[in-house]
Amino acid sequence: MQTPLLTFILRHGDRSLVLAQRLLEYITRSPEIEEDMALSNIALDLIGQSRILYTYAGEFEGLGHDEDHFAFQRDPGQFLSPILVERPNTDFAHVIVRQFLHDAYAVPLWTRLAVSSDTTLAGLGAKASKEAAYHLRHSSAWVIRLGDGTEESHDRATSALEALWPCTEELFEIDEIDAELFTAGVSPDPTELRADWDRTVNEVLSTATLARPAPPAPAVTGGLSGLHEDDFDRLIDEMQELARAHPGVNW
Amino acid sequence: MSAWPLWEVFVRARRGVSHVHAGTVHAPDAEIALQNARDLFTRRSEGVSLWVVRSSDITASSGDDRASLFEPAEDKTFRHPSDFELPDAVSHM
C-alpha cells in the first residue's frame, strides 16, 4: 500500500511524463518545424519535472528504485496520470487545446507547491512554475489564434475543446490522499486551483471566441487510480520498449 | 516552402551590449515569432532580450551598390582612428 505522499508524487510525475510522451509522438507532424521545436522544448521541461519527482519517489519509498524504474519498469496500470494528458494527438487543435487545459492547471499547481511544507516539492514548484508559465503563454497564444482564426481552425478548436472537456474534472478530484496532504500543508487547496483554472480558461476562451462547454456529464476519470483508456498500453509500451528489451542499458 | 512569413531574430546577450543578428524563424505573427525565436536562440541562457522583425520590412543594399556605397571610403584615411594620437590619460580605447 502506497503512502499518500508517494501516490501524490507519482501522480504528478506520471502526469508530466505521459504528456511529454504524447508531445514527442507528435514531433515532425507540427504545421512548421518551429512548432516542432516549441513542443519538444515543452516536452523536455515536462520530462525534467518527472525526473525530479521519480527520484524523490525512490528516496521516499526507500526500496532502492531510481527514476528509470518508475518510468520504464512499471506496468501501464501503475501509472497514475489523469486521462486528459493521455488523449491522442488527433490534430494540431487537439494537441494545443490539451496542452492549454493542462497548463492552466499546472501554473497554479506549481506556483502553490512552491510554498509547500515539503522542501523537495517546494523547490520543484519554484522551478516548474516558471516553465509552466511559458508553456501556458505558448498554448494560450495558439488557442486564441485557432479559435479566432479561420472557419476551419475555429471548428477544429471547438471539436477538440468539446472532446477534451469531460477530462478536465479529474484534475480537481479530491480523494482522501488530497485531503490528508492539504491538511498537512503539503499540497495546494484543490478548490483554489479550480478557481485559478476557471479564470484562465474563461479569459482565453473568450478572447479565442470559443464557447465554454457545459459541465461534463459524465466526467471522464479513472487515470489517477490507474484506469486508462484503450491507447494507453500502446503508448507506455512504446516508451518502455528499449529499456525493457535491454535491461540496464545506458544511452 | 513555408506558409508562414520569415522573421529576422536579434538577441542581446547581456545588458549594455547591442542586439546581434542571430538567424531567422518562420511564424504567422510577431508574438509567435518571439516565442519561436526564444525556443531556437535563447534556450541556453544566451540572451536577456529578443527582437523580431519581418524580413520583408528590411531594406538591404544590393551587391551592385558595393562600389558606389563603400569603396569611396578607402582613400579617406583621416576617418580611421589610427591617424590620431591617443593621450596617455585615455585608457580602454
Boltz contact constraints between the chains, C-beta under 6 A:
constraints:
  - contact:
      token1: [A, 32]
      token2: [B, 2]
      max_distance: 6.0
  - contact:
      token1: [A, 32]
      token2: [B, 4]
      max_distance: 6.0
  - contact:
      token1: [A, 32]
      token2: [B, 26]
      max_distance: 6.0
  - contact:
      token1: [A, 34]
      token2: [B, 25]
      max_distance: 6.0
  - contact:
      token1: [A, 34]
      token2: [B, 26]
      max_distance: 6.0
  - contact:
      token1: [A, 34]
      token2: [B, 36]
      max_distance: 6.0
  - contact:
      token1: [A, 37]
      token2: [B, 39]
      max_distance: 6.0
  - contact:
      token1: [A, 37]
      token2: [B, 40]
      max_distance: 6.0
  - contact:
      token1: [A, 38]
      token2: [B, 39]
      max_distance: 6.0
  - contact:
      token1: [A, 41]
      token2: [B, 39]
      max_distance: 6.0
  - contact:
      token1: [A, 138]
      token2: [B, 35]
      max_distance: 6.0
  - contact:
      token1: [A, 141]
      token2: [B, 31]
      max_distance: 6.0
